[in-house]
């Protein structure tokens, strides 16, 4: 339906319109950057914070609960908190800190839009990876570590040959679960940046929403939805196949 009148069966036309739209390539790239960046950040900081929580530095269960709490916040609420409380160019906490250091406030969502979205999501998902890795660290037999130290192993060798093999299963689960969720990120982008500026934060789910509910192009949106489902299943099957030995 190009001019409002029925045209009959369109075949692959909607798929062609969706795939050859310039916004589609931006959406694919942004989706890839979001997934890859968040996986690296959540696994790295998850291991770092899990190591701290596993030590004697944090003894209070309240501290641990407080740290994990961001994961329990609804994504839309999290996006509103970051947009209005942290990243507002005039009244945001980030601007407050910059003013203390005699710097001007930064409009993070306009100047660093994709980085801002990744920061929001990291704040939510690092506690999740921390919790899983911490569970694995708790299960490591401490006598193995003590024996390694007696035999002269340094911290790097202990981490590489004892700790890493024991937390590898948790890391694989983190990668699998988070990849599926990060492919479907929507609320933070919709509320914080509305896909902009331009298409700088438009990912595949938001592009599908934009086509269907903002541009009222149901056919193209449906085609994009099917493409997204196929891609998500392809990624999930690939991850499960390659991680099945460790899960």
N, C-alpha and C positions, 0 to 999 in steps of 0.2 A: 504494500500500500504506500505508494510514493507521493500521491497528490490528494490523498483522502478517499480515493475510490478503490474498491476491491480490484485486485489484479490477478486473483487466482493463486495457484501454488507457486511459491517463489523459489523453491529448490534450495540451493546453497547461497542464495543472494544475501541473506542476513549474516551468514558466517563470513562472507567476503567483506561486507560492510564493516563488521566488527574487527576482523583481523587486519584489514588494510587501513583502519583508522590510526592516525599518528598517535593518538592517546593510548592505543593498545600497547604499543612498544614501550612507552613511558611507564605504563601500568605494570607490565611484565618486569621491567628493570627495577622499578621501585619495590615490587613484591620480592624480587630476588635479594635486593639490598637489605630490606627489612628482615627477612628470614635469616640471611647469613650473618648480619651484624648482631642480631639478637641472640643467635645461637652462640656466637663467640663470646659475647658479653656475659650472658647468663651462666655459661659453663665456667668461664674464668672466675667471675666474681662469686659464683655459687660455691666453687671449690675454696676460694679464699675465705669467705665468710663461714663456711662450714668448718674449716680448720680452726678458725677463731672460736666458734661456738663449741667445738669439741675440746678445746683447751680449758684451762682454769681461769681464763680471762672473764668469761661470762658465766657466772654461777646461778644467776637468777632465772627461773623459768619465765618470769614476767618479761624479762628482756628478750628472751627467745620468742615469746608470743607476740611482743610488740614488733619484732623484726619481721615475722611471718605475716603480720596483719595486712600489708598492702595487697597480698595475693587474694584476700577475701573481699576486697572492695569491688563493687560492680564497675565494669569498664567505663560506662558513661559517667559515673560519679568521679572516677579517677581522672578522666579527661577534663572534666569541669574544674576539679581541684588544681590540676597543673595549668590549665589555661588561665584561670582567674586569680589563683592564689600564688602560683610560682612564676609564671611566664608573662604576666601582664606587663607591658612596657612602661606603665606609669606607677601602678600600685603593687606590682608583683614582688615577691620575696627576693627574686634574682636581681631586680633593679635596686632593691633596698641594699643588698650586699655590695653591688657595684658602686652605689652612691657613697657608701661608707669608705670605699677605697678610692674615692674621687674620680670615678669613671661614670660616663653617661649610661643611662639605661639602654637595654637592647630589646628590640622587638623580636624575640626568639622565633616566634611562629611564622614571621615573615622573612627574616634574614637566614634562619637555619631551620626551615620547616621539617625536613626529613629527619634531621638530627634530634629535633624536639620530640617527634613522634617516637623515635627509637628510645629516647630517654624515658618517656612516659611508660612505654611497654617494659623497659628494663626494670624500672622501679616495681612494676607489678610481678614480673616473672623471675627475677633473681631470687626472691624468697622461695619460690617453688623448687628451683634447682638446688638451692642451699639445703632445703629440707630433705630431698632425696639423697644428696651426697652425704649429708650429715648422718643419715640412717646407715649408709654403707660404712662410714668412718667408725661409727659406734660398734659395728659388727667385727671390726678387725681385732684379732687377738693381740693384745699388747705385748705378750711374751715374745711374739715374732719380732716386733720392733726392738725390744730390749736385747734379744739375742743378736740381732743384726748390729746394734751399737757395740756390743761386746766384741763382735768379730771385726770391728773397725769400719763399718759402713758409715758414710756421711749422710747428711740430710737429703742430698740429691739422690743418692743411691737408694735410700729407704723409700723416698717418694716414687722413684721410677720402678722399682722391683717389688715393692710390697704394697704401697698405698694405691698406686694407679691401677694395677690388676684387680684390686678389690672394689674400686669405685667405677670401673669401666662399664659394668652392667647398668649402674644407675645413670651414667652419662649417656649410654645408648637409649635408655628409656626417655631421658630428658629430650634428646634430639628428636626422637620419634614423636612424642606428644607435642612438644613445642612447635615443631615444623608444621604439624597439622593445624594448630591454633594460629600460628603466625601467617599462614596462607590465607586465613579468613579474617584478618584484622579489619575492623570496620568502624566501631564506635569511636575510638580515639581520633581517627582521621575525620570522620563526619562532624564531630563536635568541635575539635580543636582547629582544623584547617579547612574543612570542607573540600579536601582534595587539592587545595592550592598552596601557594600562589601558582596559577596556571595548572599544570599537572604534576608539580614537584612532589606532592605527597599522594597522588592518585595511584592506588594499587588496583588489582584485578577486581576484588569484591566491590570497591567503591565505584569503579567504572561501570560495572553491571548495574548497580543501584542508580547511578547517574543516567544511564541510557534508559532504564525502565521507568523510574519514578520522577525524574526531573525533566527528561526530554520526551517522555511518554512514547518511547520507541520499544514497544513490548517485544516485537519480533527480534530485534537486534539484541535486546537485553536477555531474552531466552537463549539465543545462540551463545552469548557470552557466558551465561550460567552453565550451559552444557560443557563448554570448553573448560571452564573452571573446575567442574566436577571431574572431567577426564584428567586434567593436569594434577589435581589433588590426589586422585586414586593412583595415578602413575607414580607420583612421588612417594605415596604411602607404601605401595607394593615394592618399590625400589629399596626403601629404607628397611622394611620388614625382612626382605630377602637378604640384604647385606648384614643385618644385625641379628638375624635369627640364631646364630651360633652363640651370641653373647647374652641373649635375653632369656 
